[in-house]
Amino acid sequence: MTNYSMKNLFLRSLRKKQTIFSMILFVSVISFVLYEGTKKTVTLNADGEVTQFTTHAHTVKEALAEEGIDVSTFDEVQPSLDTTVTTRMVIDWEQAKEVIISVDNEQTSIWTTEDVLKNILAEANIDVTEHDVLSHSLQAKIGENDKINIQKAFEVTIVDGGQPKQVWSTSTTVVNFLKQQGVQLGELDRVESKLEDIITPGQEIEVVRVQKVTDVVEDSIDFAVETKNDESLLKGHEKVMQEGSKGKVARTYEVVTENGQEVSRTLKAENVIAEPTNKIVSVGTKVAVASVSHSGDAGSEPPSGQEFYVTATAYTATCNGCSGITKTGINLLANPHLKVIAVDPNVIPLGSKVWVEGYGYAVAGDTGGAIKGHIIDLFMPNVEDAYAWGRKTVRIKVLN
């Protein structure tokens, strides 16, 4: 075979290979164009970042998987994962974050796509009141690393100065609670709980308001009674020689009050403003002299004298409770013959000379517990005479 023939054979072979390659390339291009042309264009909004891609994926889940997105149970996807992909579809994917919530130091967590605290708490079924203390405002946006702290409020009774009031508080110390309530303590005030104690629901916190005040009081000073023996006065008689008058003293007290009620009073100073004047009383020591004898005549009725009727009984020197010595000092035991009557000095003055109907002349020289008003008691030398007299209504005349 000539060189020319071989050359033609080579050229024909080369042309054949080129034609096959061209056909393969054409088919590949056509296939690629057809493949790419059948893809759907999808817009992805992933956590606020928007991208666009084309896909042959059948469902949203497959489309996201092609983009390397692993969807968790708590993530939010719109439309749903099993939705069929269509061209120009918009897929919204929001990845859930873990939020830590501490309620009264008890910690829990929640996976959520919400970012506003109010919505997060609603999703976690945690109710809060206006009295609760939150680490963030309800409208605050919560990031992935933010921790939410909640202190639940409870009712506490504060008794300030004796006045009770219901207030809301959280678990805190007594001293911080008082600051929260705007309660200021004076130097002497006290709290009936330890300031470092943690308050609990339903507890009563009592604040006692203590005050020290100075009180100046004017008081009277009683006068003393001086007695002096007077031989010119009949025994049993008294005479006021000088009337007494009270003095005056200013006493300074330190008074302590708790919640307005006085609890102690201490005398700090005493200043006499006016000295008292003593009362002076003369006491009679003169013994009455009874000269009329039981053995003598009763005597005729005197023509003059203060006359009135009395009830007359009789007694002896040895009667029950009798001492034998009269109020005016007459010794009846030693002088049983004397005529003496017991009287009420407000009616018949002691020492008076008297005439008693049926008894005669006598001296008012004694008193008695039962002798009140218009009653007299006649001294008899013996029991028989006393019983014989009995009880009578008689006339009496007071002679002096």
VEXDRENSE-517876 format. One record per residue (C-alpha): residue number from 1; y, x, z. Coordinates in Angstrom, 1 decimal. Last residue first. Layout:
# VEXDRENSE-517876
(site NUM,(Y,X,Z));
...
***
This chain:
# VEXDRENSE-517876
(site 400,(73.6,-71.2,179.4));
(site 399,(72.3,-74.5,180.9));
(site 398,(69.7,-75.5,178.3));
(site 397,(68.6,-79.0,179.3));
(site 396,(65.1,-80.2,178.6));
(site 395,(63.7,-83.7,178.3));
(site 394,(59.9,-84.1,178.3));
(site 393,(57.1,-84.9,175.9));
(site 392,(53.8,-84.1,177.6));
(site 391,(50.6,-82.0,177.2));
(site 390,(48.3,-81.2,180.1));
(site 389,(50.1,-80.8,183.5));
(site 388,(47.0,-81.1,185.5));
(site 387,(45.2,-78.6,183.3));
(site 386,(48.0,-76.0,184.0));
(site 385,(48.0,-76.9,187.8));
(site 384,(44.2,-76.3,187.9));
(site 383,(44.5,-73.1,186.0));
(site 382,(46.8,-71.4,188.5));
(site 381,(50.4,-70.2,189.0));
(site 380,(51.7,-72.3,186.1));
(site 379,(54.0,-71.1,183.3));
(site 378,(55.3,-73.9,181.1));
(site 377,(54.9,-73.7,177.3));
(site 376,(57.7,-75.1,175.1));
(site 375,(57.7,-76.8,171.7));
(site 374,(60.7,-77.9,169.8));
(site 373,(60.4,-75.3,167.0));
(site 372,(57.5,-72.9,167.2));
(site 371,(55.4,-71.9,170.3));
(site 370,(52.0,-71.3,168.8));
(site 369,(52.3,-67.5,168.7));
(site 368,(54.0,-67.5,172.1));
(site 367,(57.3,-66.4,173.6));
(site 366,(58.5,-65.6,177.2));
(site 365,(61.4,-65.6,179.6));
(site 364,(63.3,-68.9,179.1));
(site 363,(64.1,-69.2,182.9));
(site 362,(63.3,-72.1,185.1));
(site 361,(64.8,-75.1,187.0));
(site 360,(62.7,-78.2,187.4));
(site 359,(59.2,-78.9,186.2));
(site 358,(59.2,-82.8,185.9));
(site 357,(62.1,-82.8,183.4));
(site 356,(62.8,-79.2,182.4));
(site 355,(66.0,-77.4,183.5));
(site 354,(66.9,-74.2,181.7));
(site 353,(68.5,-70.8,182.3));
(site 352,(68.5,-68.8,179.1));
(site 351,(67.0,-65.3,179.1));
(site 350,(65.4,-65.8,175.6));
(site 349,(67.5,-68.0,173.4));
(site 348,(66.2,-71.6,173.0));
(site 347,(65.7,-72.9,169.4));
(site 346,(65.4,-69.7,167.4));
(site 345,(64.0,-68.0,170.5));
(site 344,(61.0,-70.4,170.3));
(site 343,(60.1,-70.8,174.0));
(site 342,(57.8,-69.7,176.8));
(site 341,(58.8,-71.1,180.2));
(site 340,(59.1,-69.3,183.5));
(site 339,(59.1,-70.6,187.1));
(site 338,(58.2,-67.8,189.5));
(site 337,(55.5,-68.1,192.2));
(site 336,(52.9,-66.1,190.4));
(site 335,(55.0,-63.0,190.8));
(site 334,(52.7,-59.9,190.5));
(site 333,(50.6,-61.5,187.7));
(site 332,(53.7,-63.0,186.1));
(site 331,(55.3,-59.6,185.6));
(site 330,(58.6,-60.4,183.9));
(site 329,(59.3,-58.0,181.0));
(site 328,(61.3,-60.3,178.6));
(site 327,(58.3,-61.0,176.4));
(site 326,(56.3,-61.9,179.4));
(site 325,(53.8,-59.6,181.2));
(site 324,(50.5,-61.2,182.3));
(site 323,(48.8,-59.9,179.1));
(site 322,(47.8,-63.3,177.7));
(site 321,(45.1,-63.5,174.9));
(site 320,(43.1,-66.1,176.8));
(site 319,(45.0,-67.3,179.8));
(site 318,(45.4,-64.9,182.8));
(site 317,(49.1,-65.4,183.4));
(site 316,(48.7,-69.1,183.2));
(site 315,(49.6,-71.7,180.6));
(site 314,(51.2,-75.2,180.3));
(site 313,(52.2,-77.6,177.5));
(site 312,(55.6,-79.2,176.8));
(site 311,(56.7,-81.1,173.7));
(site 310,(60.5,-81.1,173.6));
(site 309,(63.3,-83.5,173.9));
(site 308,(67.0,-82.5,173.8));
(site 307,(69.9,-81.7,176.1));
(site 306,(72.4,-78.9,175.9));
(site 305,(73.8,-78.7,179.5));
(site 304,(75.5,-80.8,182.0));
(site 303,(75.0,-82.8,185.3));
(site 302,(72.0,-80.8,186.4));
(site 301,(68.9,-82.8,187.3));
(site 300,(67.9,-82.5,191.0));
(site 299,(65.8,-79.6,192.2));
(site 298,(62.2,-78.8,191.5));
(site 297,(62.0,-78.0,195.2));
(site 296,(60.6,-74.6,196.0));
(site 295,(56.9,-73.4,195.9));
(site 294,(57.0,-72.9,192.2));
(site 293,(59.9,-70.5,192.8));
(site 292,(63.2,-70.1,191.0));
(site 291,(64.5,-66.6,191.0));
(site 290,(63.4,-65.5,187.5));
(site 289,(65.2,-62.2,186.7));
(site 288,(65.0,-61.1,183.0));
(site 287,(64.3,-57.4,182.5));
(site 286,(67.0,-55.5,180.7));
(site 285,(65.7,-53.3,177.9));
(site 284,(67.5,-54.9,175.0));
(site 283,(67.2,-53.1,171.6));
(site 282,(70.4,-52.1,169.9));
(site 281,(70.1,-51.8,166.1));
(site 280,(71.7,-49.2,163.8));
(site 279,(71.1,-49.5,160.1));
(site 278,(71.4,-46.2,158.3));
(site 277,(73.8,-45.6,155.4));
(site 276,(72.2,-44.4,152.2));
(site 275,(73.6,-41.3,150.3));
(site 274,(75.3,-42.0,147.0));
(site 273,(74.7,-40.2,143.6));
(site 272,(71.6,-38.3,144.6));
(site 271,(70.4,-36.2,141.6));
(site 270,(66.7,-35.9,140.8));
(site 269,(65.2,-33.8,138.1));
(site 268,(62.0,-33.5,135.9));
(site 267,(59.9,-36.5,137.0));
(site 266,(57.0,-36.9,134.6));
(site 265,(56.2,-40.2,132.8));
(site 264,(53.1,-40.6,130.7));
(site 263,(51.5,-42.9,128.1));
(site 262,(54.4,-45.0,127.0));
(site 261,(53.7,-47.0,123.9));
(site 260,(55.6,-46.4,120.6));
(site 259,(52.6,-45.0,118.7));
(site 258,(52.0,-42.6,121.5));
(site 257,(54.9,-42.1,123.9));
(site 256,(55.7,-39.3,126.3));
(site 255,(58.5,-39.7,128.8));
(site 254,(60.2,-36.8,130.5));
(site 253,(62.0,-38.3,133.5));
(site 252,(65.5,-37.8,135.0));
(site 251,(66.1,-39.6,138.3));
(site 250,(69.6,-40.7,139.3));
(site 249,(69.8,-41.7,143.0));
(site 248,(71.7,-44.4,144.8));
(site 247,(72.0,-45.2,148.5));
(site 246,(71.2,-48.5,150.2));
(site 245,(73.4,-49.9,153.0));
(site 244,(72.6,-50.5,156.6));
(site 243,(74.5,-52.8,158.9));
(site 242,(75.8,-51.2,162.1));
(site 241,(75.5,-52.5,165.7));
(site 240,(72.8,-55.1,165.0));
(site 239,(71.8,-56.6,168.3));
(site 238,(68.2,-57.1,169.5));
(site 237,(66.8,-59.2,172.4));
(site 236,(63.3,-59.0,173.7));
(site 235,(64.4,-57.4,176.9));
(site 234,(67.8,-58.7,177.9));
(site 233,(70.7,-56.7,176.6));
(site 232,(72.9,-54.6,178.9));
(site 231,(70.3,-51.9,179.2));
(site 230,(70.6,-51.1,175.5));
(site 229,(67.9,-48.9,174.0));
(site 228,(68.8,-47.6,170.5));
(site 227,(67.0,-48.3,167.3));
(site 226,(67.7,-46.6,164.0));
(site 225,(66.7,-48.3,160.8));
(site 224,(66.5,-46.1,157.6));
(site 223,(68.2,-47.0,154.3));
(site 222,(66.3,-47.5,151.1));
(site 221,(67.4,-45.3,148.2));
(site 220,(68.2,-47.3,145.0));
(site 219,(67.2,-46.1,141.6));
(site 218,(69.2,-45.0,138.5));
(site 217,(67.0,-44.0,135.6));
(site 216,(67.5,-41.2,133.1));
(site 215,(64.9,-41.2,130.3));
(site 214,(64.3,-38.1,128.2));
(site 213,(62.0,-38.5,125.2));
(site 212,(58.8,-36.9,124.0));
(site 211,(57.2,-38.5,120.9));
(site 210,(53.7,-38.7,119.6));
(site 209,(52.7,-40.6,116.4));
(site 208,(48.9,-40.9,116.3));
(site 207,(47.4,-40.6,112.8));
(site 206,(44.1,-42.4,112.5));
(site 205,(41.8,-41.9,109.5));
(site 204,(39.2,-44.6,109.2));
(site 203,(36.2,-43.9,106.9));
(site 202,(34.9,-46.6,104.5));
(site 201,(33.8,-44.1,101.9));
(site 200,(33.7,-40.5,103.2));
(site 199,(36.4,-38.0,104.1));
(site 198,(35.5,-34.3,104.1));
(site 197,(36.4,-32.6,107.4));
(site 196,(38.9,-29.7,107.4));
(site 195,(41.6,-31.7,109.2));
(site 194,(39.3,-32.7,112.0));
(site 193,(39.8,-36.4,112.8));
(site 192,(42.0,-38.2,115.3));
(site 191,(45.1,-36.7,113.7));
(site 190,(47.9,-35.6,116.0));
(site 189,(51.7,-35.9,116.1));
(site 188,(53.6,-33.5,118.4));
(site 187,(55.3,-31.3,115.7));
(site 186,(55.6,-34.2,113.3));
(site 185,(53.0,-34.9,110.6));
(site 184,(54.0,-36.0,107.1));
(site 183,(51.9,-38.6,105.3));
(site 182,(52.6,-38.6,101.6));
(site 181,(49.2,-40.3,100.8));
(site 180,(48.1,-37.3,98.7));
(site 179,(49.1,-35.0,101.5));
(site 178,(47.2,-37.0,104.0));
(site 177,(44.1,-36.8,101.8));
(site 176,(44.5,-33.0,101.4));
(site 175,(44.4,-32.6,105.2));
(site 174,(41.4,-35.0,105.6));
(site 173,(39.5,-33.0,103.0));
(site 172,(38.5,-34.5,99.7));
(site 171,(36.1,-37.1,98.2));
(site 170,(38.4,-39.4,96.3));
(site 169,(40.9,-41.8,97.7));
(site 168,(42.0,-45.4,97.6));
(site 167,(44.1,-47.0,100.3));
(site 166,(43.7,-49.8,102.9));
(site 165,(46.5,-49.8,105.5));
(site 164,(46.4,-49.9,109.4));
(site 163,(49.6,-49.7,111.4));
(site 162,(49.1,-48.0,114.9));
(site 161,(51.3,-45.1,114.1));
(site 160,(49.5,-44.5,110.8));
(site 159,(46.1,-46.1,110.6));
(site 158,(44.5,-45.0,107.3));
(site 157,(41.6,-47.0,106.0));
(site 156,(39.6,-45.5,103.1));
(site 155,(38.5,-47.2,99.9));
(site 154,(36.6,-45.2,97.2));
(site 153,(37.6,-43.2,94.2));
(site 152,(35.1,-41.5,91.8));
(site 151,(35.8,-37.9,91.1));
(site 150,(35.3,-37.1,87.4));
(site 149,(35.0,-33.6,85.8));
(site 148,(34.6,-33.3,82.0));
(site 147,(33.6,-29.9,80.6));
(site 146,(35.1,-28.7,77.4));
(site 145,(33.1,-26.3,75.2));
(site 144,(32.5,-28.7,72.3));
(site 143,(36.0,-30.0,72.4));
(site 142,(37.3,-33.1,74.0));
(site 141,(40.4,-34.9,72.6));
(site 140,(42.5,-36.5,75.4));
(site 139,(43.2,-40.2,75.4));
(site 138,(41.4,-40.8,78.7));
(site 137,(43.4,-38.0,80.3));
(site 136,(41.4,-34.9,81.3));
(site 135,(40.0,-33.6,84.6));
(site 134,(39.7,-37.2,85.8));
(site 133,(40.5,-38.6,89.3));
(site 132,(39.5,-42.2,89.9));
(site 131,(42.1,-44.7,91.1));
(site 130,(42.7,-46.3,87.7));
(site 129,(39.1,-47.0,87.4));
(site 128,(36.2,-45.3,85.5));
(site 127,(33.0,-46.7,84.0));
(site 126,(30.4,-44.3,82.7));
(site 125,(28.1,-45.9,80.1));
(site 124,(27.8,-42.6,78.2));
(site 123,(29.1,-44.1,75.0));
(site 122,(32.0,-45.6,77.0));
(site 121,(32.7,-42.2,78.6));
(site 120,(32.8,-40.5,75.1));
(site 119,(35.1,-43.2,73.8));
(site 118,(37.6,-42.7,76.6));
(site 117,(37.3,-39.0,76.2));
(site 116,(38.2,-38.9,72.5));
(site 115,(36.0,-36.6,70.4));
(site 114,(33.1,-38.9,69.6));
(site 113,(30.2,-37.3,67.6));
(site 112,(28.1,-37.4,70.7));
(site 111,(25.3,-35.6,72.6));
(site 110,(25.6,-36.4,76.3));
(site 109,(25.2,-34.3,79.4));
(site 108,(24.8,-34.9,83.2));
(site 107,(26.1,-33.2,86.3));
(site 106,(26.4,-34.7,89.8));
(site 105,(29.5,-33.1,91.4));
(site 104,(31.2,-36.4,92.0));
(site 103,(30.6,-37.3,88.3));
(site 102,(30.2,-34.1,86.1));
(site 101,(30.1,-34.7,82.4));
(site 100,(28.9,-31.9,80.0));
(site 99,(29.4,-32.7,76.2));
(site 98,(26.9,-31.7,73.6));
(site 97,(28.2,-31.9,70.1));
(site 96,(27.1,-34.1,67.2));
(site 95,(27.7,-33.0,63.6));
(site 94,(29.6,-35.4,61.4));
(site 93,(28.4,-35.9,57.9));
(site 92,(30.2,-38.1,55.4));
(site 91,(28.7,-38.4,51.9));
(site 90,(30.8,-39.5,49.0));
(site 89,(28.9,-40.6,45.9));
(site 88,(30.4,-39.7,42.6));
(site 87,(27.0,-40.1,41.0));
(site 86,(24.4,-42.0,43.0));
(site 85,(22.1,-40.8,45.8));
(site 84,(19.6,-43.3,47.1));
(site 83,(20.2,-44.1,50.8));
(site 82,(17.5,-42.9,53.2));
(site 81,(19.8,-40.7,55.2));
(site 80,(22.3,-43.5,55.9));
(site 79,(25.7,-43.6,54.1));
(site 78,(27.3,-42.2,56.1));
(site 77,(25.8,-39.7,58.5));
(site 76,(26.5,-39.3,62.2));
(site 75,(24.6,-36.6,64.0));
(site 74,(22.6,-37.5,67.2));
(site 73,(19.1,-37.3,65.7));
(site 72,(19.9,-33.9,64.1));
(site 71,(20.7,-33.3,60.4));
(site 70,(19.8,-29.8,59.1));
(site 69,(22.3,-29.0,56.3));
(site 68,(21.2,-26.3,53.9));
(site 67,(23.0,-27.8,50.9));
(site 66,(19.7,-28.9,49.4));
(site 65,(18.9,-30.5,52.7));
(site 64,(22.0,-32.5,52.5));
(site 63,(20.9,-33.9,49.1));
(site 62,(17.4,-34.5,50.3));
(site 61,(18.7,-36.6,53.3));
(site 60,(21.1,-38.5,51.0));
(site 59,(18.1,-39.5,48.8));
(site 58,(16.9,-38.7,45.3));
(site 57,(18.1,-35.2,45.0));
(site 56,(19.0,-34.1,41.4));
(site 55,(22.2,-32.6,42.7));
(site 54,(25.7,-31.7,41.8));
(site 53,(28.2,-30.4,44.4));
(site 52,(31.6,-31.1,45.9));
(site 51,(33.1,-29.8,49.1));
(site 50,(35.3,-31.4,51.9));
(site 49,(35.6,-30.0,55.4));
(site 48,(36.3,-32.6,58.0));
(site 47,(33.1,-32.2,59.9));
(site 46,(31.2,-32.2,56.6));
(site 45,(32.8,-34.4,53.9));
(site 44,(30.4,-34.0,50.9));
(site 43,(31.4,-35.2,47.4));
(site 42,(28.4,-35.7,45.1));
(site 41,(28.1,-35.2,41.3));
(site 40,(24.8,-36.4,40.0));
(site 39,(22.6,-34.2,37.8));
(site 38,(21.3,-35.5,34.5));
(site 37,(23.6,-33.3,32.4));
(site 36,(22.3,-30.3,34.1));
(site 35,(18.8,-31.0,33.1));
(site 34,(19.8,-32.0,29.5));
(site 33,(21.9,-28.9,29.1));
(site 32,(19.2,-26.8,30.5));
(site 31,(16.6,-28.5,28.2));
(site 30,(18.8,-28.0,25.1));
(site 29,(19.5,-24.4,26.0));
(site 28,(15.8,-23.8,26.6));
(site 27,(14.9,-25.5,23.3));
(site 26,(17.4,-23.5,21.4));
(site 25,(16.3,-20.3,23.1));
(site 24,(12.7,-21.1,22.2));
(site 23,(13.7,-21.9,18.6));
(site 22,(15.7,-18.7,18.3));
(site 21,(12.8,-16.7,19.7));
(site 20,(10.4,-18.3,17.2));
(site 19,(12.9,-17.6,14.3));
(site 18,(13.4,-14.0,15.4));
(site 17,(9.7,-13.5,15.6));
(site 16,(9.3,-14.8,12.0));
(site 15,(12.2,-12.6,10.7));
(site 14,(10.6,-9.6,12.2));
(site 13,(7.2,-10.3,10.6));
(site 12,(8.9,-10.8,7.2));
(site 11,(10.8,-7.5,7.6));
(site 10,(7.7,-5.6,8.6));
(site 9,(5.7,-7.0,5.6));
(site 8,(8.6,-6.1,3.2));
(site 7,(8.7,-2.6,4.5));
(site 6,(5.0,-2.3,4.1));
(site 5,(5.2,-3.3,0.5));
(site 4,(8.0,-0.9,-0.2));
(site 3,(6.1,2.0,1.3));
(site 2,(3.3,1.3,-1.0));
(site 1,(0.0,0.0,0.0));
***
